[in-house]
């Protein structure tokens, strides 16, 4: 089999000029060019017939497997797409502080029994979140170390 060499990128005009020059110099015959085009056309026909066969086989497989195969293909396509990055919402310092306090309050409540939680909720309603967190921490110490 002939070894392929790298070909420089040529425009159509440059390629035509190069062929004319090679023919004029006697390095290549016109028949060689015709044979190359015939081989190219034959290769294109073969590829098209193979693609047609594959298309027929794919259609038959699609009929065989029905909607499940199509759904699987769609899921595979969706999975292969890069995920869109969601913009992180910008929070003000005050909002961030509110979220932090809510997290601390929930963490403090989680450690307490239901009866103690009710008391802490009353404290939150009357005195605020900071007082409720402090009271919950005190109660948690009492629950953990009775005595």
N, C-alpha and C positions, 0 to 999 in steps of 0.2 A: 504494500500500500504506500502511496506517495506521502511524503511528509509535508504537512501543511506549514507554510511560512506566514509570519505576520505580514499583513498588508497595510500599507499606509492609508489613512483616510483621504480619499480623493473625491472631488466633485465629479459630476457626470461628464462635464466638458474635459476635465483633466484625464479621466479614464478613457474617453474616446480618443483624445490626442495620444495617450500612451499606447493604445492598441494600434493606431495608425502608424506610429513610429516603429513599433516592434514588427509590424507587417512589412513596412518599407525596408527595414534593416534585414529582413529575412529570418528573424529569430522566432517568429510565430507565423503559422499559416492560417488562412481564413477558415479552412476546414476545422482546425483545432478549436476555433472560437464557436463555430456552428455546433460541433460535438459537445462543447461545454454547455451551450444553451439547451441542447437536447437532454443532456444529463440533468440539468436543472429542472426542466419541464417534467421529466420523468419522476424526479424526486418530489416535486410539488403534487403531481397526480397521486403518487403513493401515499403521501401524507394526508391528502384530502380523503382518500378511500379509507385509510385507517381511522381518521377522525369520524367519518360517517359510521363505520362499524362500532366505534366506541359510543357514539350517540345513540345508535340503535340498542346497544347493550344497556346503556344507562336508562333509556326509556323503558326497556323490559324490566329492569331491576326496580324502577320506580313504580311500575304497575304491580310488581310482585310484593313490594314492601309497603306500598301505599303511603298514607299520611305520616306514619311513624318515621320513615326514612327522610321525608322532606323536613319534618320537624327536627330530626337529629342534625340534618345538614344546616338548617337555620341556626340551631343552638351552637354548632361548631363554628360557624361564621361569626356569630356574635361573640363567642369566647375568644376568637382570634383577633378581634378588633381591640385596639388599645383602649383602656378605660379612660374616660374623661376625668380630669382632675377637677374636683369641686373647689370653688373658691372658699377659703376659710372666712367665716363671717367676722367682721371687725367689731370688737366689743369695746365699749367705753370702759374706763377704769371703774366707774360706779357699777355698771352692769356686772363686770367681772367680780367685783367685791360681793355683790348680792349672790352670785352663783357660788362663790367660795363659802359664804356664810350658810347658805342652804345646804351645801355638802357637809359642813361641820355639824349642823343641826341634825341632819339625817343620820350621820355616823354616831352621834351621841345618843339618839333615840333608839337606834338599832340594838344597843346593848341592854336596854331596860325591859322589864316585864310590862304587860299591857296596862296594869294599874298605874305604874309610874309614868308611862307615856301620856296617859290622860292628864296627870298633874302637870307635866312639862308643857303640854299643849295649852293648858290654861295660863301657865306662866308666860308663854309666848304671846298669847292673845293680849295679856294685860301689860307686860313689861317689855316685850320685844325679844328678838332672836338672841341677842348676846346674853341676856339674863337667862333665857331658856337653856342655852348651851352650857353656861356655867352651872346651873342647877342640875342639868342632866349629868354632867361630869361628877358632881358631888354625889348624886344618887347612885351612879355607876360604881363609885368607890365603896359606898355602903352596901350595895348588893354583892359586890365581889368579896368584901371583907366584913361580914356581919359580926359585930362585937365590939 
